[in-house]
Amino acid sequence: MTEQATIRVFIADDHAIVREGLKQILAESPDIIVAGEAENGLDAIRLFRDARCHVLLLDISMPDRSGIEVLKQIKKEYPELAVLMLSMHREDQYAIRSLKAGAAGYLTKQSAPAELVVAIRQVAAGK
C-alpha cells in the first residue's frame, strides 16, 4: 500500500457510541475512509468479507465471539490483513495475546485520537 493511497477501514465494536466516535475521528483524515462496521463478532466476520478493507479495527471484547477469536478466523482467510486491536484493558493484559494471534498492533481506548490515526497508517503500510 502506498503512502498516497486511501486506506479503507472496517470497524468492529459492540458499542455504537464508540463506532460513531471512531468514524468521526477518521473522517478528519482525508486518506482514511470507513468502509464498513459491525456490532458483534459474527457480523464482523460476515460483513468484513464484502468490505474489501485494508485495516480492521477490532474490539477485543464483543458479544458472540471475542476479538481474539474473530482475529484468528479473519487471519485464516486474509493472512495479509492489517488488524489493529482496540481494548479498554491495559496493554500488558491483552496486547501479547493479540499480537501472537496475528494482530499488527494494539491500542487502548484511552489512546489519543491522533495515536489511532498514526497507528492505522502504520499498520496499513506494514510497519
Backbone as XML, in Angstrom:
<?xml version="1.0"?>
<chain id="A" units="angstrom">
  <residue number="1" name="MET">
    <atom name="N" x="0.845" y="-1.169" z="0.000"/>
    <atom name="CA" x="0.000" y="0.000" z="0.000"/>
    <atom name="C" x="0.892" y="1.234" z="0.000"/>
  </residue>
  <residue number="2" name="THR">
    <atom name="N" x="0.653" y="2.154" z="-0.897"/>
    <atom name="CA" x="1.483" y="3.351" z="-0.987"/>
    <atom name="C" x="1.044" y="4.389" z="0.033"/>
  </residue>
  <residue number="3" name="GLU">
    <atom name="N" x="1.919" y="5.364" z="0.285"/>
    <atom name="CA" x="1.619" y="6.417" z="1.252"/>
    <atom name="C" x="0.424" y="7.258" z="0.807"/>
  </residue>
  <residue number="4" name="GLN">
    <atom name="N" x="0.199" y="7.421" z="-0.511"/>
    <atom name="CA" x="-0.849" y="8.293" z="-1.028"/>
    <atom name="C" x="-2.196" y="7.598" z="-1.157"/>
  </residue>
  <residue number="5" name="ALA">
    <atom name="N" x="-2.242" y="6.304" z="-1.080"/>
    <atom name="CA" x="-3.483" y="5.562" z="-1.303"/>
    <atom name="C" x="-4.472" y="5.793" z="-0.163"/>
  </residue>
  <residue number="6" name="THR">
    <atom name="N" x="-5.751" y="5.663" z="-0.494"/>
    <atom name="CA" x="-6.793" y="5.754" z="0.521"/>
    <atom name="C" x="-6.832" y="4.443" z="1.302"/>
  </residue>
  <residue number="7" name="ILE">
    <atom name="N" x="-6.864" y="4.554" z="2.602"/>
    <atom name="CA" x="-6.899" y="3.391" z="3.482"/>
    <atom name="C" x="-8.352" y="3.109" z="3.834"/>
  </residue>
  <residue number="8" name="ARG">
    <atom name="N" x="-8.816" y="1.926" z="3.468"/>
    <atom name="CA" x="-10.190" y="1.510" z="3.774"/>
    <atom name="C" x="-10.187" y="0.752" z="5.099"/>
  </residue>
  <residue number="9" name="VAL">
    <atom name="N" x="-11.010" y="1.232" z="6.037"/>
    <atom name="CA" x="-11.033" y="0.697" z="7.394"/>
    <atom name="C" x="-12.401" y="0.098" z="7.696"/>
  </residue>
  <residue number="10" name="PHE">
    <atom name="N" x="-12.391" y="-1.040" z="8.379"/>
    <atom name="CA" x="-13.612" y="-1.679" z="8.876"/>
    <atom name="C" x="-13.548" y="-1.625" z="10.395"/>
  </residue>
  <residue number="11" name="ILE">
    <atom name="N" x="-14.638" y="-1.186" z="11.032"/>
    <atom name="CA" x="-14.694" y="-1.059" z="12.490"/>
    <atom name="C" x="-15.606" y="-2.134" z="13.068"/>
  </residue>
  <residue number="12" name="ALA">
    <atom name="N" x="-15.099" y="-2.892" z="14.037"/>
    <atom name="CA" x="-15.908" y="-3.889" z="14.745"/>
    <atom name="C" x="-15.841" y="-3.590" z="16.240"/>
  </residue>
  <residue number="13" name="ASP">
    <atom name="N" x="-16.947" y="-3.083" z="16.774"/>
    <atom name="CA" x="-17.046" y="-2.760" z="18.198"/>
    <atom name="C" x="-18.507" y="-2.868" z="18.596"/>
  </residue>
  <residue number="14" name="ASP">
    <atom name="N" x="-18.776" y="-3.426" z="19.765"/>
    <atom name="CA" x="-20.164" y="-3.633" z="20.170"/>
    <atom name="C" x="-20.837" y="-2.384" z="20.727"/>
  </residue>
  <residue number="15" name="HIS">
    <atom name="N" x="-20.126" y="-1.310" z="20.909"/>
    <atom name="CA" x="-20.713" y="-0.074" z="21.420"/>
    <atom name="C" x="-20.908" y="0.931" z="20.285"/>
  </residue>
  <residue number="16" name="ALA">
    <atom name="N" x="-22.171" y="1.270" z="20.003"/>
    <atom name="CA" x="-22.496" y="2.191" z="18.910"/>
    <atom name="C" x="-21.814" y="3.540" z="19.094"/>
  </residue>
  <residue number="17" name="ILE">
    <atom name="N" x="-21.752" y="4.028" z="20.309"/>
    <atom name="CA" x="-21.151" y="5.335" z="20.547"/>
    <atom name="C" x="-19.649" y="5.314" z="20.242"/>
  </residue>
  <residue number="18" name="VAL">
    <atom name="N" x="-19.003" y="4.198" z="20.498"/>
    <atom name="CA" x="-17.578" y="4.056" z="20.175"/>
    <atom name="C" x="-17.394" y="4.029" z="18.660"/>
  </residue>
  <residue number="19" name="ARG">
    <atom name="N" x="-18.223" y="3.251" z="17.956"/>
    <atom name="CA" x="-18.127" y="3.208" z="16.488"/>
    <atom name="C" x="-18.315" y="4.603" z="15.897"/>
  </residue>
  <residue number="20" name="GLU">
    <atom name="N" x="-19.316" y="5.329" z="16.381"/>
    <atom name="CA" x="-19.569" y="6.682" z="15.866"/>
    <atom name="C" x="-18.395" y="7.609" z="16.157"/>
  </residue>
  <residue number="21" name="GLY">
    <atom name="N" x="-17.835" y="7.519" z="17.354"/>
    <atom name="CA" x="-16.676" y="8.337" z="17.693"/>
    <atom name="C" x="-15.477" y="8.026" z="16.815"/>
  </residue>
  <residue number="22" name="LEU">
    <atom name="N" x="-15.239" y="6.741" z="16.573"/>
    <atom name="CA" x="-14.138" y="6.344" z="15.692"/>
    <atom name="C" x="-14.353" y="6.876" z="14.283"/>
  </residue>
  <residue number="23" name="LYS">
    <atom name="N" x="-15.585" y="6.795" z="13.792"/>
    <atom name="CA" x="-15.884" y="7.300" z="12.446"/>
    <atom name="C" x="-15.643" y="8.806" z="12.366"/>
  </residue>
  <residue number="24" name="GLN">
    <atom name="N" x="-16.009" y="9.543" z="13.398"/>
    <atom name="CA" x="-15.782" y="10.989" z="13.394"/>
    <atom name="C" x="-14.293" y="11.314" z="13.405"/>
  </residue>
  <residue number="25" name="ILE">
    <atom name="N" x="-13.543" y="10.601" z="14.207"/>
    <atom name="CA" x="-12.092" y="10.811" z="14.243"/>
    <atom name="C" x="-11.485" y="10.544" z="12.870"/>
  </residue>
  <residue number="26" name="LEU">
    <atom name="N" x="-11.854" y="9.420" z="12.267"/>
    <atom name="CA" x="-11.256" y="9.031" z="10.989"/>
    <atom name="C" x="-11.733" y="9.903" z="9.838"/>
  </residue>
  <residue number="27" name="ALA">
    <atom name="N" x="-12.920" y="10.492" z="9.948"/>
    <atom name="CA" x="-13.444" y="11.372" z="8.894"/>
    <atom name="C" x="-12.578" y="12.619" z="8.723"/>
  </residue>
  <residue number="28" name="GLU">
    <atom name="N" x="-11.812" y="12.966" z="9.736"/>
    <atom name="CA" x="-10.936" y="14.135" z="9.660"/>
    <atom name="C" x="-9.653" y="13.857" z="8.881"/>
  </residue>
  <residue number="29" name="SER">
    <atom name="N" x="-9.413" y="12.608" z="8.535"/>
    <atom name="CA" x="-8.211" y="12.228" z="7.781"/>
    <atom name="C" x="-8.606" y="11.924" z="6.345"/>
  </residue>
  <residue number="30" name="PRO">
    <atom name="N" x="-8.174" y="12.752" z="5.394"/>
    <atom name="CA" x="-8.603" y="12.565" z="4.004"/>
    <atom name="C" x="-8.123" y="11.261" z="3.366"/>
  </residue>
  <residue number="31" name="ASP">
    <atom name="N" x="-7.103" y="10.640" z="3.934"/>
    <atom name="CA" x="-6.568" y="9.402" z="3.363"/>
    <atom name="C" x="-7.191" y="8.149" z="3.976"/>
  </residue>
  <residue number="32" name="ILE">
    <atom name="N" x="-8.164" y="8.315" z="4.882"/>
    <atom name="CA" x="-8.791" y="7.170" z="5.550"/>
    <atom name="C" x="-10.301" y="7.252" z="5.395"/>
  </residue>
  <residue number="33" name="ILE">
    <atom name="N" x="-10.918" y="6.137" z="4.962"/>
    <atom name="CA" x="-12.379" y="6.076" z="4.913"/>
    <atom name="C" x="-12.853" y="4.830" z="5.659"/>
  </residue>
  <residue number="34" name="VAL">
    <atom name="N" x="-13.990" y="4.962" z="6.316"/>
    <atom name="CA" x="-14.605" y="3.818" z="6.980"/>
    <atom name="C" x="-15.525" y="3.161" z="5.964"/>
  </residue>
  <residue number="35" name="ALA">
    <atom name="N" x="-15.203" y="1.934" z="5.599"/>
    <atom name="CA" x="-15.930" y="1.235" z="4.536"/>
    <atom name="C" x="-16.907" y="0.201" z="5.067"/>
  </residue>
  <residue number="36" name="GLY">
    <atom name="N" x="-16.952" y="0.019" z="6.386"/>
    <atom name="CA" x="-17.883" y="-0.941" z="6.959"/>
    <atom name="C" x="-17.758" y="-0.979" z="8.461"/>
  </residue>
  <residue number="37" name="GLU">
    <atom name="N" x="-18.798" y="-1.565" z="9.098"/>
    <atom name="CA" x="-18.771" y="-1.685" z="10.549"/>
    <atom name="C" x="-19.638" y="-2.852" z="10.986"/>
  </residue>
  <residue number="38" name="ALA">
    <atom name="N" x="-19.358" y="-3.335" z="12.192"/>
    <atom name="CA" x="-20.126" y="-4.437" z="12.777"/>
    <atom name="C" x="-20.204" y="-4.232" z="14.277"/>
  </residue>
  <residue number="39" name="GLU">
    <atom name="N" x="-21.298" y="-4.765" z="14.871"/>
    <atom name="CA" x="-21.504" y="-4.592" z="16.305"/>
    <atom name="C" x="-21.235" y="-5.849" z="17.122"/>
  </residue>
  <residue number="40" name="ASN">
    <atom name="N" x="-20.862" y="-6.937" z="16.453"/>
    <atom name="CA" x="-20.511" y="-8.156" z="17.188"/>
    <atom name="C" x="-19.551" y="-8.988" z="16.355"/>
  </residue>
  <residue number="41" name="GLY">
    <atom name="N" x="-19.022" y="-10.028" z="16.978"/>
    <atom name="CA" x="-18.015" y="-10.848" z="16.317"/>
    <atom name="C" x="-18.505" y="-11.565" z="15.078"/>
  </residue>
  <residue number="42" name="LEU">
    <atom name="N" x="-19.692" y="-12.151" z="15.140"/>
    <atom name="CA" x="-20.222" y="-12.877" z="13.982"/>
    <atom name="C" x="-20.470" y="-11.949" z="12.806"/>
  </residue>
  <residue number="43" name="ASP">
    <atom name="N" x="-21.054" y="-10.773" z="13.073"/>
    <atom name="CA" x="-21.272" y="-9.804" z="11.999"/>
    <atom name="C" x="-19.950" y="-9.302" z="11.437"/>
  </residue>
  <residue number="44" name="ALA">
    <atom name="N" x="-18.958" y="-9.138" z="12.287"/>
    <atom name="CA" x="-17.651" y="-8.679" z="11.818"/>
    <atom name="C" x="-17.090" y="-9.638" z="10.777"/>
  </residue>
  <residue number="45" name="ILE">
    <atom name="N" x="-17.163" y="-10.917" z="11.064"/>
    <atom name="CA" x="-16.654" y="-11.922" z="10.121"/>
    <atom name="C" x="-17.463" y="-11.911" z="8.832"/>
  </residue>
  <residue number="46" name="ARG">
    <atom name="N" x="-18.778" y="-11.887" z="8.964"/>
    <atom name="CA" x="-19.661" y="-11.952" z="7.796"/>
    <atom name="C" x="-19.563" y="-10.688" z="6.933"/>
  </residue>
  <residue number="47" name="LEU">
    <atom name="N" x="-19.638" y="-9.522" z="7.546"/>
    <atom name="CA" x="-19.677" y="-8.270" z="6.794"/>
    <atom name="C" x="-18.313" y="-7.853" z="6.262"/>
  </residue>
  <residue number="48" name="PHE">
    <atom name="N" x="-17.247" y="-8.247" z="6.954"/>
    <atom name="CA" x="-15.914" y="-7.860" z="6.507"/>
    <atom name="C" x="-15.605" y="-8.405" z="5.118"/>
  </residue>
  <residue number="49" name="ARG">
    <atom name="N" x="-16.095" y="-9.580" z="4.829"/>
    <atom name="CA" x="-15.775" y="-10.239" z="3.553"/>
    <atom name="C" x="-16.137" y="-9.387" z="2.337"/>
  </residue>
  <residue number="50" name="ASP">
    <atom name="N" x="-17.205" y="-8.598" z="2.443"/>
    <atom name="CA" x="-17.636" y="-7.773" z="1.313"/>
    <atom name="C" x="-17.068" y="-6.358" z="1.339"/>
  </residue>
  <residue number="51" name="ALA">
    <atom name="N" x="-16.412" y="-5.983" z="2.395"/>
    <atom name="CA" x="-15.984" y="-4.592" z="2.569"/>
    <atom name="C" x="-14.686" y="-4.242" z="1.844"/>
  </residue>
  <residue number="52" name="ARG">
    <atom name="N" x="-13.852" y="-5.226" z="1.573"/>
    <atom name="CA" x="-12.576" y="-5.001" z="0.881"/>
    <atom name="C" x="-11.753" y="-3.895" z="1.537"/>
  </residue>
  <residue number="53" name="CYS">
    <atom name="N" x="-11.436" y="-4.115" z="2.786"/>
    <atom name="CA" x="-10.711" y="-3.116" z="3.570"/>
    <atom name="C" x="-9.239" y="-3.481" z="3.723"/>
  </residue>
  <residue number="54" name="HIS">
    <atom name="N" x="-8.451" y="-2.462" z="4.033"/>
    <atom name="CA" x="-7.020" y="-2.646" z="4.272"/>
    <atom name="C" x="-6.714" y="-2.875" z="5.747"/>
  </residue>
  <residue number="55" name="VAL">
    <atom name="N" x="-7.556" y="-2.277" z="6.601"/>
    <atom name="CA" x="-7.324" y="-2.343" z="8.047"/>
    <atom name="C" x="-8.631" y="-2.703" z="8.744"/>
  </residue>
  <residue number="56" name="LEU">
    <atom name="N" x="-8.536" y="-3.606" z="9.707"/>
    <atom name="CA" x="-9.664" y="-3.962" z="10.561"/>
    <atom name="C" x="-9.376" y="-3.434" z="11.960"/>
  </residue>
  <residue number="57" name="LEU">
    <atom name="N" x="-10.230" y="-2.522" z="12.450"/>
    <atom name="CA" x="-10.180" y="-2.069" z="13.841"/>
    <atom name="C" x="-11.093" y="-2.991" z="14.617"/>
  </residue>
  <residue number="58" name="LEU">
    <atom name="N" x="-10.551" y="-3.754" z="15.535"/>
    <atom name="CA" x="-11.294" y="-4.834" z="16.167"/>
    <atom name="C" x="-11.262" y="-4.723" z="17.686"/>
  </residue>
  <residue number="59" name="ASP">
    <atom name="N" x="-12.438" y="-4.570" z="18.282"/>
    <atom name="CA" x="-12.570" y="-4.545" z="19.740"/>
    <atom name="C" x="-12.265" y="-5.943" z="20.276"/>
  </residue>
  <residue number="60" name="ILE">
    <atom name="N" x="-11.526" y="-5.999" z="21.350"/>
    <atom name="CA" x="-11.139" y="-7.300" z="21.894"/>
    <atom name="C" x="-12.283" y="-7.990" z="22.641"/>
  </residue>
  <residue number="61" name="SER">
    <atom name="N" x="-13.246" y="-7.213" z="23.158"/>
    <atom name="CA" x="-14.360" y="-7.774" z="23.933"/>
    <atom name="C" x="-15.681" y="-7.486" z="23.229"/>
  </residue>
  <residue number="62" name="MET">
    <atom name="N" x="-16.255" y="-8.517" z="22.601"/>
    <atom name="CA" x="-17.523" y="-8.352" z="21.888"/>
    <atom name="C" x="-18.429" y="-9.545" z="22.149"/>
  </residue>
  <residue number="63" name="PRO">
    <atom name="N" x="-19.743" y="-9.355" z="21.946"/>
    <atom name="CA" x="-20.677" y="-10.482" z="22.078"/>
    <atom name="C" x="-20.454" y="-11.521" z="20.971"/>
  </residue>
  <residue number="64" name="ASP">
    <atom name="N" x="-20.959" y="-12.688" z="21.170"/>
    <atom name="CA" x="-20.908" y="-13.800" z="20.210"/>
    <atom name="C" x="-19.527" y="-14.421" z="20.094"/>
  </residue>
  <residue number="65" name="ARG">
    <atom name="N" x="-18.545" y="-13.618" z="19.792"/>
    <atom name="CA" x="-17.162" y="-14.092" z="19.684"/>
    <atom name="C" x="-16.235" y="-13.008" z="20.188"/>
  </residue>
  <residue number="66" name="SER">
    <atom name="N" x="-15.190" y="-13.398" z="20.863"/>
    <atom name="CA" x="-14.218" y="-12.406" z="21.328"/>
    <atom name="C" x="-13.432" y="-11.865" z="20.137"/>
  </residue>
  <residue number="67" name="GLY">
    <atom name="N" x="-12.830" y="-10.720" z="20.333"/>
    <atom name="CA" x="-11.999" y="-10.147" z="19.285"/>
    <atom name="C" x="-10.854" y="-11.066" z="18.899"/>
  </residue>
  <residue number="68" name="ILE">
    <atom name="N" x="-10.295" y="-11.778" z="19.866"/>
    <atom name="CA" x="-9.203" y="-12.719" z="19.577"/>
    <atom name="C" x="-9.702" y="-13.843" z="18.671"/>
  </residue>
  <residue number="69" name="GLU">
    <atom name="N" x="-10.887" y="-14.376" z="18.940"/>
    <atom name="CA" x="-11.451" y="-15.429" z="18.087"/>
    <atom name="C" x="-11.718" y="-14.909" z="16.680"/>
  </residue>
  <residue number="70" name="VAL">
    <atom name="N" x="-12.274" y="-13.701" z="16.584"/>
    <atom name="CA" x="-12.531" y="-13.089" z="15.272"/>
    <atom name="C" x="-11.213" y="-12.879" z="14.544"/>
  </residue>
  <residue number="71" name="LEU">
    <atom name="N" x="-10.217" y="-12.374" z="15.253"/>
    <atom name="CA" x="-8.895" y="-12.151" z="14.672"/>
    <atom name="C" x="-8.336" y="-13.432" z="14.067"/>
  </residue>
  <residue number="72" name="LYS">
    <atom name="N" x="-8.382" y="-14.516" z="14.816"/>
    <atom name="CA" x="-7.843" y="-15.788" z="14.317"/>
    <atom name="C" x="-8.573" y="-16.258" z="13.065"/>
  </residue>
  <residue number="73" name="GLN">
    <atom name="N" x="-9.896" y="-16.148" z="13.046"/>
    <atom name="CA" x="-10.658" y="-16.593" z="11.882"/>
    <atom name="C" x="-10.402" y="-15.704" z="10.668"/>
  </residue>
  <residue number="74" name="ILE">
    <atom name="N" x="-10.402" y="-14.402" z="10.873"/>
    <atom name="CA" x="-10.171" y="-13.464" z="9.766"/>
    <atom name="C" x="-8.767" y="-13.659" z="9.189"/>
  </residue>
  <residue number="75" name="LYS">
    <atom name="N" x="-7.777" y="-13.863" z="10.047"/>
    <atom name="CA" x="-6.400" y="-14.029" z="9.568"/>
    <atom name="C" x="-6.225" y="-15.321" z="8.772"/>
  </residue>
  <residue number="76" name="LYS">
    <atom name="N" x="-7.056" y="-16.342" z="9.043"/>
    <atom name="CA" x="-7.003" y="-17.561" z="8.227"/>
    <atom name="C" x="-7.418" y="-17.258" z="6.794"/>
  </residue>
  <residue number="77" name="GLU">
    <atom name="N" x="-8.431" y="-16.420" z="6.644"/>
    <atom name="CA" x="-8.930" y="-16.072" z="5.311"/>
    <atom name="C" x="-8.117" y="-14.964" z="4.651"/>
  </residue>
  <residue number="78" name="TYR">
    <atom name="N" x="-7.612" y="-14.043" z="5.454"/>
    <atom name="CA" x="-6.881" y="-12.877" z="4.943"/>
    <atom name="C" x="-5.574" y="-12.723" z="5.717"/>
  </residue>
  <residue number="79" name="PRO">
    <atom name="N" x="-4.596" y="-13.569" z="5.447"/>
    <atom name="CA" x="-3.369" y="-13.555" z="6.252"/>
    <atom name="C" x="-2.580" y="-12.244" z="6.173"/>
  </residue>
  <residue number="80" name="GLU">
    <atom name="N" x="-2.746" y="-11.492" z="5.093"/>
    <atom name="CA" x="-2.000" y="-10.240" z="4.936"/>
    <atom name="C" x="-2.729" y="-9.038" z="5.530"/>
  </residue>
  <residue number="81" name="LEU">
    <atom name="N" x="-3.946" y="-9.226" z="6.011"/>
    <atom name="CA" x="-4.744" y="-8.124" z="6.535"/>
    <atom name="C" x="-4.100" y="-7.510" z="7.777"/>
  </residue>
  <residue number="82" name="ALA">
    <atom name="N" x="-4.098" y="-6.184" z="7.827"/>
    <atom name="CA" x="-3.619" y="-5.463" z="8.999"/>
    <atom name="C" x="-4.771" y="-5.315" z="9.987"/>
  </residue>
  <residue number="83" name="VAL">
    <atom name="N" x="-4.623" y="-5.920" z="11.157"/>
    <atom name="CA" x="-5.655" y="-5.848" z="12.191"/>
    <atom name="C" x="-5.097" y="-5.061" z="13.372"/>
  </residue>
  <residue number="84" name="LEU">
    <atom name="N" x="-5.830" y="-4.027" z="13.750"/>
    <atom name="CA" x="-5.461" y="-3.201" z="14.890"/>
    <atom name="C" x="-6.490" y="-3.447" z="15.985"/>
  </residue>
  <residue number="85" name="MET">
    <atom name="N" x="-6.044" y="-4.035" z="17.080"/>
    <atom name="CA" x="-6.938" y="-4.363" z="18.189"/>
    <atom name="C" x="-7.166" y="-3.130" z="19.054"/>
  </residue>
  <residue number="86" name="LEU">
    <atom name="N" x="-8.420" y="-2.960" z="19.478"/>
    <atom name="CA" x="-8.795" y="-1.885" z="20.395"/>
    <atom name="C" x="-9.327" y="-2.514" z="21.674"/>
  </residue>
  <residue number="87" name="SER">
    <atom name="N" x="-8.948" y="-1.934" z="22.807"/>
    <atom name="CA" x="-9.401" y="-2.524" z="24.058"/>
    <atom name="C" x="-9.476" y="-1.498" z="25.170"/>
  </residue>
  <residue number="88" name="MET">
    <atom name="N" x="-10.396" y="-1.726" z="26.083"/>
    <atom name="CA" x="-10.457" y="-0.911" z="27.295"/>
    <atom name="C" x="-9.488" y="-1.459" z="28.335"/>
  </residue>
  <residue number="89" name="HIS">
    <atom name="N" x="-8.911" y="-2.630" z="28.076"/>
    <atom name="CA" x="-7.993" y="-3.281" z="29.009"/>
    <atom name="C" x="-6.581" y="-2.721" z="28.861"/>
  </residue>
  <residue number="90" name="ARG">
    <atom name="N" x="-5.846" y="-2.740" z="29.962"/>
    <atom name="CA" x="-4.457" y="-2.289" z="29.918"/>
    <atom name="C" x="-3.664" y="-3.134" z="28.930"/>
  </residue>
  <residue number="91" name="GLU">
    <atom name="N" x="-2.689" y="-2.513" z="28.320"/>
    <atom name="CA" x="-1.902" y="-3.174" z="27.282"/>
    <atom name="C" x="-1.292" y="-4.497" z="27.725"/>
  </residue>
  <residue number="92" name="ASP">
    <atom name="N" x="-0.713" y="-4.544" z="28.911"/>
    <atom name="CA" x="0.000" y="-5.748" z="29.315"/>
    <atom name="C" x="-0.913" y="-6.950" z="29.524"/>
  </residue>
  <residue number="93" name="GLN">
    <atom name="N" x="-2.211" y="-6.743" z="29.651"/>
    <atom name="CA" x="-3.121" y="-7.873" z="29.842"/>
    <atom name="C" x="-3.419" y="-8.606" z="28.536"/>
  </residue>
  <residue number="94" name="TYR">
    <atom name="N" x="-3.625" y="-7.876" z="27.465"/>
    <atom name="CA" x="-4.122" y="-8.490" z="26.236"/>
    <atom name="C" x="-3.259" y="-8.254" z="24.996"/>
  </residue>
  <residue number="95" name="ALA">
    <atom name="N" x="-2.342" y="-7.318" z="25.053"/>
    <atom name="CA" x="-1.551" y="-6.989" z="23.868"/>
    <atom name="C" x="-0.762" y="-8.185" z="23.351"/>
  </residue>
  <residue number="96" name="ILE">
    <atom name="N" x="-0.114" y="-8.903" z="24.235"/>
    <atom name="CA" x="0.703" y="-10.044" z="23.803"/>
    <atom name="C" x="-0.159" y="-11.116" z="23.154"/>
  </residue>
  <residue number="97" name="ARG">
    <atom name="N" x="-1.311" y="-11.418" z="23.764"/>
    <atom name="CA" x="-2.226" y="-12.410" z="23.164"/>
    <atom name="C" x="-2.677" y="-11.966" z="21.773"/>
  </residue>
  <residue number="98" name="SER">
    <atom name="N" x="-2.972" y="-10.689" z="21.621"/>
    <atom name="CA" x="-3.427" y="-10.164" z="20.335"/>
    <atom name="C" x="-2.339" y="-10.275" z="19.276"/>
  </residue>
  <residue number="99" name="LEU">
    <atom name="N" x="-1.138" y="-9.872" z="19.637"/>
    <atom name="CA" x="-0.031" y="-9.920" z="18.681"/>
    <atom name="C" x="0.315" y="-11.354" z="18.304"/>
  </residue>
  <residue number="100" name="LYS">
    <atom name="N" x="0.282" y="-12.265" z="19.272"/>
    <atom name="CA" x="0.545" y="-13.675" z="18.975"/>
    <atom name="C" x="-0.517" y="-14.270" z="18.060"/>
  </residue>
  <residue number="101" name="ALA">
    <atom name="N" x="-1.745" y="-13.758" z="18.155"/>
    <atom name="CA" x="-2.846" y="-14.260" z="17.321"/>
    <atom name="C" x="-2.834" y="-13.648" z="15.922"/>
  </residue>
  <residue number="102" name="GLY">
    <atom name="N" x="-1.943" y="-12.684" z="15.681"/>
    <atom name="CA" x="-1.821" y="-12.134" z="14.338"/>
    <atom name="C" x="-2.139" y="-10.666" z="14.172"/>
  </residue>
  <residue number="103" name="ALA">
    <atom name="N" x="-2.438" y="-9.965" z="15.255"/>
    <atom name="CA" x="-2.714" y="-8.530" z="15.150"/>
    <atom name="C" x="-1.442" y="-7.781" z="14.768"/>
  </residue>
  <residue number="104" name="ALA">
    <atom name="N" x="-1.613" y="-6.710" z="13.999"/>
    <atom name="CA" x="-0.484" y="-5.872" z="13.616"/>
    <atom name="C" x="-0.190" y="-4.817" z="14.674"/>
  </residue>
  <residue number="105" name="GLY">
    <atom name="N" x="-1.181" y="-4.546" z="15.535"/>
    <atom name="CA" x="-0.998" y="-3.546" z="16.572"/>
    <atom name="C" x="-2.094" y="-3.627" z="17.611"/>
  </residue>
  <residue number="106" name="TYR">
    <atom name="N" x="-1.909" y="-2.866" z="18.692"/>
    <atom name="CA" x="-2.840" y="-2.884" z="19.818"/>
    <atom name="C" x="-2.899" y="-1.487" z="20.407"/>
  </residue>
  <residue number="107" name="LEU">
    <atom name="N" x="-4.103" y="-0.961" z="20.577"/>
    <atom name="CA" x="-4.307" y="0.342" z="21.208"/>
    <atom name="C" x="-5.360" y="0.221" z="22.294"/>
  </residue>
  <residue number="108" name="THR">
    <atom name="N" x="-5.163" y="0.954" z="23.381"/>
    <atom name="CA" x="-6.227" y="1.029" z="24.369"/>
    <atom name="C" x="-7.190" y="2.134" z="23.944"/>
  </residue>
  <residue number="109" name="LYS">
    <atom name="N" x="-8.417" y="2.041" z="24.420"/>
    <atom name="CA" x="-9.419" y="3.051" z="24.074"/>
    <atom name="C" x="-9.140" y="4.376" z="24.778"/>
  </residue>
  <residue number="110" name="GLN">
    <atom name="N" x="-8.146" y="4.402" z="25.646"/>
    <atom name="CA" x="-7.730" y="5.646" z="26.280"/>
    <atom name="C" x="-6.726" y="6.406" z="25.415"/>
  </residue>
  <residue number="111" name="SER">
    <atom name="N" x="-6.309" y="5.836" z="24.297"/>
    <atom name="CA" x="-5.337" y="6.479" z="23.409"/>
    <atom name="C" x="-5.913" y="7.752" z="22.807"/>
  </residue>
  <residue number="112" name="ALA">
    <atom name="N" x="-5.038" y="8.686" z="22.489"/>
    <atom name="CA" x="-5.451" y="9.935" z="21.851"/>
    <atom name="C" x="-5.892" y="9.659" z="20.412"/>
  </residue>
  <residue number="113" name="PRO">
    <atom name="N" x="-6.830" y="10.449" z="19.895"/>
    <atom name="CA" x="-7.272" y="10.268" z="18.506"/>
    <atom name="C" x="-6.118" y="10.277" z="17.501"/>
  </residue>
  <residue number="114" name="ALA">
    <atom name="N" x="-5.140" y="11.150" z="17.708"/>
    <atom name="CA" x="-4.004" y="11.209" z="16.782"/>
    <atom name="C" x="-3.221" y="9.897" z="16.780"/>
  </residue>
  <residue number="115" name="GLU">
    <atom name="N" x="-3.134" y="9.237" z="17.935"/>
    <atom name="CA" x="-2.448" y="7.943" z="18.008"/>
    <atom name="C" x="-3.163" y="6.896" z="17.164"/>
  </residue>
  <residue number="116" name="LEU">
    <atom name="N" x="-4.483" y="6.927" z="17.168"/>
    <atom name="CA" x="-5.268" y="5.992" z="16.365"/>
    <atom name="C" x="-4.973" y="6.179" z="14.886"/>
  </residue>
  <residue number="117" name="VAL">
    <atom name="N" x="-4.988" y="7.413" z="14.431"/>
    <atom name="CA" x="-4.745" y="7.704" z="13.015"/>
    <atom name="C" x="-3.337" y="7.264" z="12.615"/>
  </residue>
  <residue number="118" name="VAL">
    <atom name="N" x="-2.357" y="7.577" z="13.440"/>
    <atom name="CA" x="-0.976" y="7.165" z="13.159"/>
    <atom name="C" x="-0.877" y="5.644" z="13.114"/>
  </residue>
  <residue number="119" name="ALA">
    <atom name="N" x="-1.504" y="4.972" z="14.070"/>
    <atom name="CA" x="-1.452" y="3.505" z="14.114"/>
    <atom name="C" x="-2.091" y="2.890" z="12.874"/>
  </residue>
  <residue number="120" name="ILE">
    <atom name="N" x="-3.209" y="3.424" z="12.427"/>
    <atom name="CA" x="-3.859" y="2.910" z="11.216"/>
    <atom name="C" x="-2.939" y="3.063" z="10.020"/>
  </residue>
  <residue number="121" name="ARG">
    <atom name="N" x="-2.337" y="4.221" z="9.882"/>
    <atom name="CA" x="-1.413" y="4.447" z="8.750"/>
    <atom name="C" x="-0.218" y="3.501" z="8.826"/>
  </residue>
  <residue number="122" name="GLN">
    <atom name="N" x="0.298" y="3.283" z="10.022"/>
    <atom name="CA" x="1.465" y="2.410" z="10.166"/>
    <atom name="C" x="1.136" y="0.959" z="9.841"/>
  </residue>
  <residue number="123" name="VAL">
    <atom name="N" x="0.037" y="0.436" z="10.386"/>
    <atom name="CA" x="-0.273" y="-0.969" z="10.105"/>
    <atom name="C" x="-0.667" y="-1.159" z="8.646"/>
  </residue>
  <residue number="124" name="ALA">
    <atom name="N" x="-1.311" y="-0.159" z="8.046"/>
    <atom name="CA" x="-1.667" y="-0.251" z="6.626"/>
    <atom name="C" x="-0.416" y="-0.295" z="5.752"/>
  </residue>
  <residue number="125" name="ALA">
    <atom name="N" x="0.643" y="0.366" z="6.212"/>
    <atom name="CA" x="1.910" y="0.387" z="5.479"/>
    <atom name="C" x="2.787" y="-0.816" z="5.815"/>
  </residue>
  <residue number="126" name="GLY">
    <atom name="N" x="2.301" y="-1.700" z="6.681"/>
    <atom name="CA" x="3.063" y="-2.891" z="7.032"/>
    <atom name="C" x="4.114" y="-2.661" z="8.090"/>
  </residue>
  <residue number="127" name="LYS">
    <atom name="N" x="4.003" y="-1.592" z="8.829"/>
    <atom name="CA" x="5.000" y="-1.267" z="9.864"/>
    <atom name="C" x="4.533" y="-1.706" z="11.228"/>
  </residue>
</chain>
